[in-house]
């Protein structure tokens, strides 16, 4: 066996795998999760007219994010034990079943439950997509593959709301879920045909107790963050009970993981310097991105008087810059190293967020778009090198849990960002009606200040990474080759 084949064998993926169809399958699978994060927003009025339950519709978003985030780290560890392919196919199948059930939902409570099924499928699809890309591409190529996957999010952020409105007006809101059926089938077929995984199953016992504790504790934590200040007051009895329950479950989880032979989330993931820096950076990036996604469209419409479409395009600049810079990141970190490339990216993020502080009632929409573009470029140069550095620091049988931990941290950061920035806006506005342009501008100024502070923390986290360079292409052979 040649040295190249030996590395491929260790990676656990067959030599005859075709990387092109696999990447297409990963992009299609990612599009399922990305579209269902945005497409439902414009269909809410039609859903409420049909099913009722207006007061319950925010749960259509919360339950999906909750199920996805809570299950992600569990899937990552299972992938290192059972292999990527079974978990990916299981995630696609679960998402397909959830989509069909959502399409035939007869009430708002039923639709909420079925959205949770979709979220559980999404919890497998996202980490498996990035993990498989890490398996089949070299260190040089991984950033470009991440750029392709990130571009799906950019396209979905633009097309999702438009498709949701189109289906609701022309056909039925139920078609936003039925649309997933052919996409799921095509993605699964491409994966079954092209991805010939030869990983040897480890035979390790699955830590079911740890998995249950982690999922339950995470679910309560994110529930408290998403609904605090919305469904109940932060200092209310339900809020305190939820956070206390989350704390108890997570403490017990840590105690269990320290004693089991094969933990569902090994604690070394949080002790290794490169992995810790990568996860903290992902958490902070999640907070910034969700803050922008939540408030830039509102700022554009209420403060600047732009239409919803134009305000949405201003935010789209973020998702345009991200995949472009992520695609280019590979060449940079091979030349400069992971840390230096990520520091350049964090400088762009810091510059963009600092410029948002200057926005006011007299600003122009093009300024908002430009600042979002700078932040997006920076995010591509932060998230790609830090994730690739984390993946490259471990063996195949640890890459799944490392990747899922990184994405899990981003989900936690998103939830924290929504909670903190939402509290800032609520504290700065008065009355129950729509805030005035001046009032909202003052509140969002504080939000932008908060994002800038998070960007400073992101720079510090990135600087904490080890300063080594990426492996050269000669020593980083792909884990799969086209025949």
C-alpha positions, 0 to 999 in steps of 0.5 A: 500500500502506498503512503497515500493509500495508507492515509486514505485507509486510515481516514476510513473512506473508500478510494473509489468514492467520487468527490464531486457527487458527494459534495453535491449531496452535501450541498443539497443536504445543507440546503434542506437545513438552510432553506427551512431556517428562512423559508417559513418566515414569510409563510407564517401569515398563511399558516396562521390563517389555516391552522390558527394558534397565532400566539404559538407560531414563534415555537415553529422557529424555537423548537427547530433550533432547539432540537437541532442544537441539542442533538448535534454533539450526540450525532458527532460522537456517534459518527466516530463510532458508527461512521459518517454515512449511516448518521448522514442517511439517518439525518436525511431520512428523519428530515424527510419524515419531518417534512412530510408530517409538517406538510400534512399538519392539521393544527399548530401544536402538531406542526410544532411537534413535526418541526422538532422532528425536522430539527432532529434530522438537521442536527445530524445533517449539518455536522455530518456534511462538514465532517464528511467534507473534512474526510474527503478533502485535503487541508488545502481543499477543505476551506474551498469545500466549506466555501461551497457549503457556506454559499448554500446558506447565502443563496438560501437567505435570499431565495428562502423568504421569496420561495416561502411567499411564492408558495403561500400565495400561488400554491399552499404553505404546505409546499414549502415542506413538500419541496424537501421530498425530492431534495432529500431523495436526490441527496440520499441517492447521491450519497449512497451511490458515491460515498463508499465508506470503509470505516471499521466500526469501533465496537465501543459501547454508546454512552446513552446516559451521557447522551440523554443528559447532554441533550436534555441539559442543552435543550433546557439551556437553549430554551431558557435563552430563546424564550427568556424575556419573550414567553416569560420574564428573565427573573420569573419562576419558570426562567429560574427553574429552567436554568437551574434544571439545565445547570444540574443536568450539565453538572451531572453530565460532566460527572458521568463523562469523567467516569465512563470509558467512552464518553459521548462528548469527551472532555478533552475536546475542551482541554486542547488549546486549538479545539478550545480556541476554535469552539470559543471563536465559533460561539462568538461568531454565532452571536455576531451573525445572529445579532446582525440577522435579527436587527439589520433588516429591522434597522433598514426598515424602521430607521432608514425607511427601506423596503423589506426586500432592500433591507434583506439585500443589505443583510445578504451582503454578509452571506455573500462575503462569507463563502467567497472569503472561505473559498480563498482561505485555504491558500492563505492558511497554507502560506500564513498559518491558521492563526494568522489567517484567522487574525486577519479575518477577525480584524475585518469582523472588528472593523465591520462591527466598529463601523456599525456604531457610526450608523444612525437615522441619517445613514444610507443603506449602502453603508449597512451593506458595506459593513455587513460585507466586511463582516462576512469576509472576516467570518469566512477567514475566521471560521474556515481556518479555525474549523480546519485547524481543529479537524486537522489536529485529530484522527478520523475517529475523533473528527466527528465529535470535534466538528459537531462540538464546533457547530454546537458552540455556534448554536449556543452563541446564536442563542446567547446573542439573541437573548442578550441583544434582545434584552438590550433592545427591549430595555431601550424601547418603551411602550407596547407599540412599534418604536420610533426611528429615533428610539430604535436607532438609539437601542440598536446603537447599543446592540452594535456596541455589544457586537463590537465588544464580542468582535474584540473577544473573538480576536482574543480567542483567535489569538489564543490558537497555536501558531503552527502552520497548516500541513503542506499538500504533500503531507495532507492527502485526500481521504477519498479520490475520484476513480 
